[in-house]
Amino acid sequence: MHAFFHIRPAQRPSIWRKRAPVARRLMQMTVDTGSLVLLRQTVMQICGDALNFMRIEACEHGARIKVWLCVAENLVARIMEAVMRRLPAAQFGRCRPHPAAGSAA
């Protein structure tokens, strides 16, 4: 038998096959207004396309910003570690499962 002979055909990922649902977490944190750009850069470096959304709301008359991130569950620890290193004044709030969009039906 030839060394490169395979009994099964190569398995290629199908673009039509549904992917397994990714567990998402909704992270809440509060940062200084001047740190918002650094926070955004940090999150985008770590998450890239895995960031589902980022919601921003001014609080304390614009001195601080509340930020909600919806990210894949496996990235939460990496985001928290990077934010704690780069923005020591950041305050972390709740980190809870994000309700699935299709579960309301």
N, CA, C and O atoms as a MOPAC input file, in Angstrom:
PM7 MOZYME 1SCF
protein

 N      0.84100 1    -1.17200 1     0.00000 1
 C      0.00000 1     0.00000 1     0.00000 1
 C      0.89100 1     1.24200 1     0.00000 1
 O      1.93000 1     1.27400 1     0.66000 1
 N      0.47900 1     2.24500 1    -0.73400 1
 C      1.24600 1     3.47800 1    -0.84900 1
 C      1.21000 1     4.25100 1     0.46800 1
 O      0.21600 1     4.20100 1     1.19300 1
 N      2.27900 1     4.95700 1     0.77100 1
 C      2.38800 1     5.68800 1     2.04100 1
 C      1.36200 1     6.79800 1     2.15600 1
 O      0.99000 1     7.17100 1     3.26900 1
 N      0.89200 1     7.33700 1     1.03500 1
 C     -0.05500 1     8.44800 1     1.08300 1
 C     -1.49100 1     8.01200 1     0.77900 1
 O     -2.35200 1     8.84800 1     0.50700 1
 N     -1.74100 1     6.72100 1     0.82600 1
 C     -3.07200 1     6.20500 1     0.55800 1
 C     -3.94500 1     6.38200 1     1.79400 1
 O     -3.56300 1     5.98000 1     2.89300 1
 N     -5.11100 1     6.98000 1     1.61400 1
 C     -6.05000 1     7.18300 1     2.72200 1
 C     -7.36000 1     6.49500 1     2.40000 1
 O     -7.85700 1     6.58900 1     1.27800 1
 N     -7.90800 1     5.81700 1     3.35900 1
 C     -9.17500 1     5.12500 1     3.16300 1
 C    -10.32800 1     6.11900 1     3.16400 1
 O    -11.25300 1     5.99400 1     2.36100 1
 N    -10.28400 1     7.11100 1     4.06100 1
 C    -11.36300 1     8.09400 1     4.16600 1
 C    -10.99000 1     9.37100 1     3.42100 1
 O     -9.81800 1     9.74400 1     3.37600 1
 N    -11.96600 1    10.03200 1     2.84600 1
 C    -11.66000 1    11.31800 1     2.20500 1
 C    -11.35500 1    12.37600 1     3.27000 1
 O    -11.74200 1    12.23800 1     4.43000 1
 N    -10.66900 1    13.40900 1     2.86000 1
 C    -10.33000 1    14.49400 1     3.78400 1
 C    -11.59800 1    15.15300 1     4.30200 1
 O    -12.53700 1    15.38900 1     3.54100 1
 N    -11.62600 1    15.44500 1     5.57100 1
 C    -12.77300 1    16.11000 1     6.18400 1
 C    -12.55900 1    17.61200 1     6.12400 1
 O    -11.63900 1    18.14300 1     6.74500 1
 N    -13.39100 1    18.27600 1     5.39300 1
 C    -13.31100 1    19.72800 1     5.30100 1
 C    -14.52000 1    20.32600 1     6.00400 1
 O    -15.61800 1    19.77500 1     5.92500 1
 N    -14.32900 1    21.45200 1     6.69400 1
 C    -15.48400 1    22.08100 1     7.32800 1
 C    -16.44200 1    22.60600 1     6.26600 1
 O    -16.03500 1    23.28900 1     5.32600 1
 N    -17.67800 1    22.28700 1     6.42700 1
 C    -18.69800 1    22.72700 1     5.47900 1
 C    -19.18200 1    24.12000 1     5.85100 1
 O    -19.38700 1    24.41600 1     7.02900 1
 N    -19.36600 1    24.96900 1     4.85800 1
 C    -19.90500 1    26.29700 1     5.14800 1
 C    -21.39800 1    26.23200 1     5.42600 1
 O    -21.97600 1    27.19100 1     5.93800 1
 N    -22.02800 1    25.11100 1     5.09600 1
 C    -23.47000 1    24.97100 1     5.28800 1
 C    -23.81000 1    24.36600 1     6.64000 1
 O    -24.94200 1    24.49200 1     7.10600 1
 N    -22.85200 1    23.71500 1     7.27000 1
 C    -23.09500 1    23.07900 1     8.54900 1
 C    -23.18200 1    24.14200 1     9.63400 1
 O    -22.36300 1    25.06000 1     9.67800 1
 N    -24.16300 1    24.01800 1    10.49700 1
 C    -24.30900 1    24.98200 1    11.59000 1
 C    -23.20700 1    24.76800 1    12.61800 1
 O    -22.87000 1    23.63700 1    12.97100 1
 N    -22.65900 1    25.87400 1    13.08600 1
 C    -21.63200 1    25.81300 1    14.11400 1
 C    -22.27500 1    25.63400 1    15.47900 1
 O    -23.42800 1    26.00400 1    15.69900 1
 N    -21.51300 1    25.06700 1    16.37300 1
 C    -21.99700 1    24.91700 1    17.73900 1
 C    -22.14800 1    26.30200 1    18.36100 1
 O    -21.30600 1    27.17000 1    18.13200 1
 N    -23.19600 1    26.52400 1    19.13600 1
 C    -23.37600 1    27.85000 1    19.74200 1
 C    -22.25000 1    28.16200 1    20.72800 1
 O    -21.80900 1    27.30100 1    21.49000 1
 N    -21.80700 1    29.39600 1    20.69200 1
 C    -20.72700 1    29.84800 1    21.56700 1
 C    -21.34600 1    30.47600 1    22.80300 1
 O    -22.23700 1    31.32000 1    22.70300 1
 N    -20.86900 1    30.05900 1    23.96600 1
 C    -21.35500 1    30.64500 1    25.21600 1
 C    -20.83600 1    32.07200 1    25.31600 1
 O    -19.63500 1    32.31100 1    25.19500 1
 N    -21.72600 1    33.00300 1    25.53400 1
 C    -21.36100 1    34.41600 1    25.61600 1
 C    -21.55300 1    34.91100 1    27.04100 1
 O    -22.44100 1    34.45500 1    27.76200 1
 N    -20.70000 1    35.85600 1    27.43300 1
 C    -20.79300 1    36.49000 1    28.74700 1
 C    -20.95100 1    37.98200 1    28.56000 1
 O    -20.38900 1    38.56400 1    27.63200 1
 N    -21.70700 1    38.59600 1    29.43500 1
 C    -21.89600 1    40.04300 1    29.44700 1
 C    -21.09200 1    40.58900 1    30.62400 1
 O    -21.44200 1    40.37300 1    31.78400 1
 N    -20.01100 1    41.29900 1    30.30800 1
 C    -19.12800 1    41.86700 1    31.32400 1
 C    -19.45900 1    43.34100 1    31.50600 1
 O    -19.69800 1    44.05500 1    30.53200 1
 N    -19.47300 1    43.79300 1    32.74900 1
 C    -19.69300 1    45.20600 1    33.02800 1
 C    -18.47200 1    45.74400 1    33.75700 1
 O    -17.93400 1    45.09700 1    34.65500 1
 N    -18.03900 1    46.94500 1    33.35600 1
 C    -16.92600 1    47.60500 1    34.03900 1
 C    -17.09500 1    49.10300 1    33.95100 1
 O    -17.86400 1    49.60300 1    33.13100 1
 N    -16.37600 1    49.81900 1    34.79800 1
 C    -16.39500 1    51.27300 1    34.82500 1
 C    -14.95500 1    51.76300 1    34.72300 1
 O    -14.07500 1    51.29100 1    35.44300 1
 N    -14.72300 1    52.72200 1    33.81100 1
 C    -13.37900 1    53.26400 1    33.60400 1
 C    -13.45700 1    54.78600 1    33.54400 1
 O    -14.53200 1    55.35700 1    33.35900 1
 N    -12.31200 1    55.43100 1    33.70300 1
 C    -12.23400 1    56.87700 1    33.53700 1
 C    -12.45400 1    57.22300 1    32.06900 1
 O    -12.14700 1    56.42900 1    31.18000 1
 N    -12.98500 1    58.41100 1    31.82800 1
 C    -13.27400 1    58.83800 1    30.46500 1
 C    -12.02100 1    58.82600 1    29.58800 1
 O    -12.08500 1    58.42700 1    28.42600 1
 N    -10.89500 1    59.25400 1    30.12900 1
 C     -9.65700 1    59.29100 1    29.36000 1
 C     -9.09000 1    57.92200 1    29.02700 1
 O     -8.22100 1    57.81100 1    28.16200 1
 N     -9.55800 1    56.88500 1    29.69000 1
 C     -9.05400 1    55.53500 1    29.47000 1
 C     -9.88700 1    54.73900 1    28.47400 1
 O     -9.57400 1    53.58400 1    28.18500 1
 N    -10.93100 1    55.34100 1    27.95400 1
 C    -11.84200 1    54.59500 1    27.08400 1
 C    -11.16900 1    54.09200 1    25.80800 1
 O    -11.41200 1    52.96300 1    25.38200 1
 N    -10.32800 1    54.92000 1    25.20000 1
 C     -9.65700 1    54.51800 1    23.95500 1
 C     -8.71600 1    53.34400 1    24.22700 1
 O     -8.67300 1    52.39600 1    23.44400 1
 N     -7.96700 1    53.39700 1    25.31900 1
 C     -7.06300 1    52.30700 1    25.66500 1
 C     -7.83800 1    51.02400 1    25.95900 1
 O     -7.40200 1    49.93700 1    25.57900 1
 N     -8.97900 1    51.14200 1    26.62900 1
 C     -9.82500 1    49.97700 1    26.89200 1
 C    -10.30200 1    49.35700 1    25.58000 1
 O    -10.23600 1    48.14100 1    25.40100 1
 N    -10.77800 1    50.19300 1    24.67500 1
 C    -11.26700 1    49.69600 1    23.39500 1
 C    -10.16200 1    48.99500 1    22.61300 1
 O    -10.38700 1    47.92700 1    22.04400 1
 N     -8.96400 1    49.59100 1    22.58200 1
 C     -7.83300 1    48.97800 1    21.88300 1
 C     -7.45900 1    47.63500 1    22.51100 1
 O     -7.18500 1    46.66700 1    21.80200 1
 N     -7.44900 1    47.58300 1    23.82600 1
 C     -7.10300 1    46.35600 1    24.54100 1
 C     -8.08900 1    45.24500 1    24.22000 1
 O     -7.69500 1    44.11900 1    23.91500 1
 N     -9.37600 1    45.57000 1    24.29000 1
 C    -10.41300 1    44.56500 1    24.03000 1
 C    -10.35600 1    44.08700 1    22.57800 1
 O    -10.49800 1    42.89300 1    22.31400 1
 N    -10.15200 1    45.00100 1    21.64700 1
 C    -10.10700 1    44.61200 1    20.23700 1
 C     -8.86800 1    43.77300 1    19.92300 1
 O     -8.93200 1    42.88500 1    19.07300 1
 N     -7.75000 1    44.03300 1    20.58800 1
 C     -6.55200 1    43.20800 1    20.38200 1
 C     -6.78600 1    41.78300 1    20.84600 1
 O     -6.31900 1    40.83800 1    20.21000 1
 N     -7.50100 1    41.62000 1    21.94400 1
 C     -7.72600 1    40.28800 1    22.49600 1
 C     -8.86100 1    39.57000 1    21.76700 1
 O     -8.73000 1    38.39700 1    21.41600 1
 N     -9.96600 1    40.26400 1    21.53900 1
 C    -11.16300 1    39.62000 1    20.99900 1
 C    -11.22000 1    39.59400 1    19.47600 1
 O    -11.52600 1    38.56200 1    18.87800 1
 N    -10.92900 1    40.71200 1    18.86300 1
 C    -11.10000 1    40.78900 1    17.41400 1
 C    -12.57100 1    40.61000 1    17.04500 1
 O    -13.43400 1    41.33600 1    17.53900 1
 N    -12.85000 1    39.64200 1    16.17800 1
 C    -14.22000 1    39.38800 1    15.73400 1
 C    -15.06200 1    38.67600 1    16.78300 1
 O    -16.27900 1    38.57900 1    16.62200 1
 N    -14.45400 1    38.17700 1    17.84700 1
 C    -15.19800 1    37.48000 1    18.88900 1
 C    -15.98600 1    38.44400 1    19.78200 1
 O    -16.80500 1    38.00600 1    20.59000 1
 N    -15.74900 1    39.73500 1    19.64500 1
 C    -16.51100 1    40.73200 1    20.40100 1
 C    -17.86200 1    40.88900 1    19.73400 1
 O    -17.95000 1    41.30600 1    18.57900 1
 N    -18.91200 1    40.55500 1    20.46200 1
 C    -20.25500 1    40.64100 1    19.90800 1
 C    -20.73800 1    42.08700 1    19.88800 1
 O    -21.20100 1    42.57100 1    18.85600 1
 N    -20.63200 1    42.78000 1    21.02500 1
 C    -20.94000 1    44.20700 1    21.05900 1
 C    -20.28800 1    44.86200 1    22.25400 1
 O    -19.89400 1    44.19600 1    23.21100 1
 N    -20.18000 1    46.19000 1    22.18300 1
 C    -19.65700 1    47.00200 1    23.27300 1
 C    -20.63000 1    48.16300 1    23.45900 1
 O    -20.85700 1    48.94100 1    22.53300 1
 N    -21.20200 1    48.27800 1    24.65100 1
 C    -22.12400 1    49.36800 1    24.95100 1
 C    -21.43800 1    50.30900 1    25.92500 1
 O    -20.79200 1    49.86900 1    26.87600 1
 N    -21.58200 1    51.61200 1    25.68400 1
 C    -20.91700 1    52.62300 1    26.50100 1
 C    -21.94900 1    53.62000 1    26.98900 1
 O    -22.81700 1    54.05600 1    26.23200 1
 N    -21.84700 1    53.98100 1    28.27400 1
 C    -22.77200 1    54.95200 1    28.85700 1
 C    -21.99800 1    55.85400 1    29.81600 1
 O    -21.26800 1    55.36700 1    30.67900 1
 N    -22.15800 1    57.15700 1    29.66500 1
 C    -21.49600 1    58.11500 1    30.56000 1
 C    -22.20400 1    58.11200 1    31.91400 1
 O    -23.42600 1    57.98500 1    31.98800 1
 N    -21.42100 1    58.25400 1    32.97800 1
 C    -21.98400 1    58.35400 1    34.32100 1
 C    -21.14000 1    59.34100 1    35.12200 1
 O    -20.05000 1    59.72000 1    34.69300 1
 N    -21.64000 1    59.75700 1    36.28100 1
 C    -20.96800 1    60.72500 1    37.14900 1
 C    -20.62100 1    61.99400 1    36.38500 1
 O    -19.49600 1    62.48900 1    36.46600 1
 N    -21.58800 1    62.51700 1    35.64500 1
 C    -21.43600 1    63.75300 1    34.87000 1
 C    -20.28800 1    63.68300 1    33.86300 1
 O    -19.61300 1    64.68200 1    33.61200 1
 N    -20.07500 1    62.51600 1    33.29500 1
 C    -19.06600 1    62.35500 1    32.25300 1
 C    -17.66500 1    62.07200 1    32.74900 1
 O    -16.75000 1    61.93100 1    31.93700 1
 N    -17.46500 1    61.98300 1    34.05200 1
 C    -16.12300 1    61.71800 1    34.58100 1
 C    -15.73400 1    60.24800 1    34.41000 1
 O    -14.55700 1    59.92700 1    34.24200 1
 N    -16.71300 1    59.37600 1    34.45200 1
 C    -16.46700 1    57.93400 1    34.29000 1
 C    -17.42000 1    57.38500 1    33.23300 1
 O    -18.43700 1    57.99600 1    32.90500 1
 N    -17.06200 1    56.22400 1    32.71500 1
 C    -17.83300 1    55.58100 1    31.65500 1
 C    -18.15500 1    54.14700 1    32.08100 1
 O    -17.27000 1    53.41400 1    32.52200 1
 N    -19.41500 1    53.75400 1    31.95000 1
 C    -19.79600 1    52.36000 1    32.14700 1
 C    -19.69500 1    51.66500 1    30.80200 1
 O    -20.13700 1    52.19400 1    29.78300 1
 N    -19.11200 1    50.48100 1    30.80600 1
 C    -18.91400 1    49.72500 1    29.58000 1
 C    -19.44500 1    48.31400 1    29.78300 1
 O    -19.14900 1    47.66600 1    30.78600 1
 N    -20.23300 1    47.84600 1    28.82000 1
 C    -20.70100 1    46.46900 1    28.78900 1
 C    -20.09100 1    45.80600 1    27.57300 1
 O    -20.16600 1    46.33400 1    26.46300 1
 N    -19.48300 1    44.63600 1    27.78400 1
 C    -18.88800 1    43.86900 1    26.69700 1
 C    -19.59100 1    42.52500 1    26.60600 1
 O    -19.78800 1    41.85700 1    27.62100 1
 N    -19.96500 1    42.13000 1    25.41400 1
 C    -20.50700 1    40.79700 1    25.19100 1
 C    -19.44900 1    40.01700 1    24.41500 1
 O    -19.20600 1    40.27900 1    23.23700 1
 N    -18.82800 1    39.05900 1    25.09300 1
 C    -17.70500 1    38.31800 1    24.51400 1
 C    -17.88800 1    36.81800 1    24.72900 1
 O    -18.72800 1    36.38600 1    25.51800 1
 N    -17.09300 1    36.04200 1    24.01700 1
 C    -17.08800 1    34.59400 1    24.20600 1
 C    -16.58400 1    34.28000 1    25.61800 1
 O    -15.70500 1    34.96000 1    26.14800 1
 N    -17.15400 1    33.25200 1    26.20100 1
 C    -16.85700 1    32.91600 1    27.59400 1
 C    -15.38000 1    32.59800 1    27.82200 1
 O    -14.84700 1    32.87300 1    28.89700 1
 N    -14.72000 1    32.02200 1    26.82300 1
 C    -13.32100 1    31.64700 1    27.00800 1
 C    -12.37000 1    32.83900 1    26.97200 1
 O    -11.18300 1    32.67700 1    27.25600 1
 N    -12.85700 1    34.03400 1    26.63200 1
 C    -12.01500 1    35.22600 1    26.58200 1
 C    -12.13600 1    36.11600 1    27.81400 1
 O    -11.38200 1    37.07900 1    27.95100 1
 N    -13.06000 1    35.81600 1    28.70100 1
 C    -13.32500 1    36.68600 1    29.85300 1
 C    -12.08100 1    36.84400 1    30.72800 1
 O    -11.73300 1    37.96400 1    31.10200 1
 N    -11.42000 1    35.76200 1    31.05400 1
 C    -10.24900 1    35.83700 1    31.93700 1
 C     -9.11300 1    36.63900 1    31.29100 1
 O     -8.44000 1    37.42100 1    31.96300 1
 N     -8.90300 1    36.43800 1    29.98000 1
 C     -7.84400 1    37.17500 1    29.29100 1
 C     -8.14400 1    38.66800 1    29.25300 1
 O     -7.24000 1    39.48800 1    29.41800 1
 N     -9.40500 1    39.02500 1    29.03700 1
 C     -9.79000 1    40.44300 1    29.01700 1
 C     -9.59000 1    41.05600 1    30.38800 1
 O     -9.02500 1    42.14400 1    30.50600 1
 N    -10.04600 1    40.37500 1    31.42300 1
 C     -9.91400 1    40.91100 1    32.77700 1
 C     -8.44600 1    41.11600 1    33.14800 1
 O     -8.08900 1    42.14000 1    33.73000 1
 N     -7.60500 1    40.15600 1    32.81600 1
 C     -6.18400 1    40.27300 1    33.13600 1
 C     -5.54500 1    41.45000 1    32.40000 1
 O     -4.79200 1    42.22200 1    32.99400 1
 N     -5.84400 1    41.58500 1    31.11700 1
 C     -5.25100 1    42.66900 1    30.32800 1
 C     -5.73300 1    44.03600 1    30.80100 1
 O     -4.94600 1    44.98000 1    30.87200 1
 N     -7.01700 1    44.14800 1    31.12500 1
 C     -7.55900 1    45.42600 1    31.59200 1
 C     -6.97300 1    45.78000 1    32.95200 1
 O     -6.64800 1    46.94100 1    33.19800 1
 N     -6.83300 1    44.80200 1    33.83500 1
 C     -6.25000 1    45.08300 1    35.14800 1
 C     -4.80500 1    45.54800 1    35.03100 1
 O     -4.35900 1    46.38500 1    35.81700 1
 N     -4.07100 1    45.01800 1    34.06300 1
 C     -2.67800 1    45.43300 1    33.88300 1
 C     -2.57200 1    46.83100 1    33.28200 1
 O     -1.76900 1    47.64600 1    33.73500 1
 N     -3.38300 1    47.10500 1    32.26300 1
 C     -3.26200 1    48.38200 1    31.54400 1
 C     -4.05500 1    49.51600 1    32.18000 1
 O     -3.68400 1    50.68300 1    32.05300 1
 N     -5.14500 1    49.17800 1    32.86100 1
 C     -6.00000 1    50.19500 1    33.48500 1
 C     -6.25900 1    49.81000 1    34.93900 1
 O     -7.32200 1    49.27000 1    35.24500 1
 N     -5.32200 1    50.07300 1    35.83500 1
 C     -5.50900 1    49.65400 1    37.22500 1
 C     -6.68500 1    50.33100 1    37.92300 1
 O     -7.18100 1    49.80600 1    38.92000 1
 N     -7.14200 1    51.47600 1    37.43000 1
 C     -8.26400 1    52.16600 1    38.06300 1
 C     -9.62200 1    51.63500 1    37.59500 1
 O    -10.65700 1    52.08800 1    38.08300 1
 N     -9.63300 1    50.69500 1    36.67200 1
 C    -10.89900 1    50.14600 1    36.17800 1
 C    -11.58500 1    49.33600 1    37.27500 1
 O    -10.93700 1    48.63400 1    38.05200 1
 N    -12.89900 1    49.45000 1    37.31900 1
 C    -13.69400 1    48.70700 1    38.29700 1
 C    -14.54900 1    47.69800 1    37.55000 1
 O    -15.25600 1    48.05200 1    36.60700 1
 N    -14.48300 1    46.44800 1    37.97100 1
 C    -15.25600 1    45.39300 1    37.32900 1
 C    -16.56400 1    45.19300 1    38.05700 1
 O    -16.61300 1    45.18700 1    39.28700 1
 N    -17.62200 1    45.03000 1    37.28900 1
 C    -18.94500 1    44.76500 1    37.84400 1
 C    -19.32900 1    43.31400 1    37.57900 1
 O    -18.49900 1    42.40900 1    37.65900 1
 N    -20.58600 1    43.11700 1    37.26700 1
 C    -21.09200 1    41.77400 1    37.02300 1
 C    -20.51300 1    41.17000 1    35.74700 1
 O    -20.17900 1    41.87000 1    34.79100 1
 N    -20.41000 1    39.85900 1    35.77300 1
 C    -20.05700 1    39.09000 1    34.58200 1
 C    -21.03100 1    37.91800 1    34.55800 1
 O    -20.86000 1    36.93400 1    35.27800 1
 N    -22.04500 1    38.04000 1    33.72400 1
 C    -23.11100 1    37.04000 1    33.73900 1
 C    -23.34700 1    36.48400 1    32.33900 1
 O    -22.95000 1    37.10300 1    31.35200 1
 N    -23.98600 1    35.33000 1    32.24800 1
 C    -24.27900 1    34.78400 1    30.92400 1
 C    -25.19600 1    35.71400 1    30.13800 1
 O    -26.14100 1    36.27900 1    30.69000 1
 N    -24.91800 1    35.86500 1    28.87100 1
 C    -25.75000 1    36.70600 1    28.00800 1
 C    -26.90500 1    35.85300 1    27.50800 1
 O    -26.68900 1    34.76100 1    26.98200 1
 N    -28.13100 1    36.34500 1    27.66900 1
 C    -29.27400 1    35.55600 1    27.20000 1
 C    -29.20100 1    35.37400 1    25.68900 1
 O    -28.89000 1    36.31400 1    24.95700 1
 N    -29.48600 1    34.17700 1    25.23500 1
 C    -29.44100 1    33.89300 1    23.78600 1
 C    -30.52300 1    34.68100 1    23.07300 1
 O    -31.63100 1    34.84500 1    23.58300 1
 N    -30.18700 1    35.16600 1    21.89000 1
 C    -31.12700 1    35.99700 1    21.11700 1
 C    -32.34100 1    35.18200 1    20.69800 1
 O    -33.44300 1    35.72500 1    20.62500 1
 N    -32.17000 1    33.91500 1    20.42600 1
 C    -33.28300 1    33.10400 1    19.93300 1
 C    -34.10800 1    32.46300 1    21.02600 1
 O    -35.07500 1    31.76900 1    20.71400 1
 N    -33.77600 1    32.65900 1    22.29600 1
 C    -34.49800 1    31.97900 1    23.36700 1
 C    -35.84200 1    32.61800 1    23.68600 1
 O    -36.63900 1    32.03100 1    24.41800 1
 N    -36.11300 1    33.81400 1    23.14900 1
 C    -37.38300 1    34.49200 1    23.43800 1
 C    -38.53800 1    33.85300 1    22.69100 1
 O    -39.69600 1    34.05200 1    23.06100 1
 N    -38.24800 1    33.09600 1    21.65500 1
 C    -39.31500 1    32.50100 1    20.83600 1
 C    -39.94800 1    31.32200 1    21.51400 1
 O    -40.86100 1    30.70900 1    20.96200 1

